[in-house]
Amino acid sequence: MTGPLQVGPSAEATGLARVLNRYFSRAAPYCAHQIARL
């Protein structure tokens, strides 16, 4: 019973980590560009 309960959240965390990693990989260069303009 602990198997599915552990797999579910970990799978969601992995998906969330991928989304955040993808977002920051796009946002980081943009933010760096904005900071460089200041």
Backbone as CSV, one residue per row, in Angstrom:
resi,resn,N_x,N_y,N_z,CA_x,CA_y,CA_z,C_x,C_y,C_z
1,MET,0.830,-1.198,0.000,0.000,0.000,0.000,0.868,1.253,0.000
2,THR,2.077,1.121,0.503,2.953,2.290,0.523,3.577,2.531,-0.851
3,GLY,3.567,1.495,-1.710,4.173,1.634,-3.037,3.531,2.737,-3.856
4,PRO,2.232,2.590,-4.177,1.566,3.609,-4.997,1.603,4.990,-4.352
5,LEU,1.508,5.032,-3.017,1.515,6.332,-2.347,2.862,7.025,-2.511
6,GLN,3.925,6.225,-2.621,5.252,6.820,-2.786,5.525,7.150,-4.254
7,VAL,4.989,6.311,-5.149,5.251,6.525,-6.572,4.500,7.755,-7.076
8,GLY,3.262,7.943,-6.599,2.443,9.058,-7.076,3.104,10.408,-6.853
9,PRO,3.352,10.769,-5.595,3.963,12.071,-5.320,5.329,12.230,-5.974
10,SER,6.114,11.147,-5.995,7.444,11.255,-6.591,7.327,11.505,-8.095
11,ALA,6.332,10.881,-8.724,6.127,11.097,-10.155,5.688,12.534,-10.404
12,GLU,4.818,13.049,-9.537,4.381,14.433,-9.688,5.553,15.381,-9.468
13,ALA,6.389,15.070,-8.486,7.547,15.919,-8.202,8.515,15.905,-9.380
14,THR,8.670,14.724,-10.005,9.562,14.633,-11.160,9.027,15.463,-12.316
15,GLY,7.723,15.368,-12.560,7.114,16.157,-13.635,7.222,17.636,-13.343
16,LEU,6.991,18.010,-12.085,7.078,19.418,-11.711,8.505,19.916,-11.863
17,ALA,9.467,19.081,-11.490,10.869,19.466,-11.616,11.233,19.680,-13.080
18,ARG,10.696,18.826,-13.958,10.984,18.983,-15.387,10.394,20.277,-15.913
19,VAL,9.159,20.586,-15.480,8.514,21.821,-15.936,9.287,23.036,-15.433
20,LEU,9.680,23.000,-14.158,10.422,24.132,-13.597,11.783,24.262,-14.272
21,ASN,12.434,23.135,-14.535,13.739,23.173,-15.185,13.611,23.765,-16.584
22,ARG,12.548,23.375,-17.294,12.320,23.901,-18.639,12.020,25.396,-18.579
23,TYR,11.221,25.789,-17.564,10.851,27.199,-17.438,12.076,28.048,-17.121
24,PHE,12.889,27.595,-16.157,14.056,28.386,-15.764,15.092,28.406,-16.883
25,SER,15.173,27.336,-17.666,16.138,27.314,-18.765,15.770,28.371,-19.799
26,ARG,14.477,28.699,-19.890,14.049,29.754,-20.812,14.095,31.117,-20.142
27,ALA,13.733,31.173,-18.851,13.628,32.452,-18.149,15.006,33.005,-17.777
28,ALA,15.955,32.136,-17.461,17.268,32.596,-17.017,17.952,33.495,-18.052
29,PRO,18.061,33.089,-19.319,18.688,33.972,-20.311,17.928,35.285,-20.460
30,TYR,16.599,35.242,-20.382,15.798,36.454,-20.512,16.076,37.386,-19.339
31,CYS,16.097,36.836,-18.128,16.365,37.658,-16.945,17.778,38.225,-17.013
32,ALA,18.729,37.418,-17.445,20.106,37.895,-17.552,20.187,39.030,-18.564
33,HIS,19.429,38.920,-19.644,19.418,39.969,-20.661,18.822,41.248,-20.093
34,GLN,17.741,41.122,-19.328,17.111,42.294,-18.722,18.062,42.943,-17.716
35,ILE,18.761,42.134,-16.932,19.699,42.683,-15.948,20.862,43.371,-16.663
36,ALA,21.297,42.797,-17.777,22.411,43.385,-18.516,22.018,44.742,-19.093
37,ARG,20.732,44.917,-19.390,20.272,46.186,-19.954,20.238,47.282,-18.897
38,LEU,20.131,46.887,-17.613,19.988,47.904,-16.566,21.256,48.693,-16.347
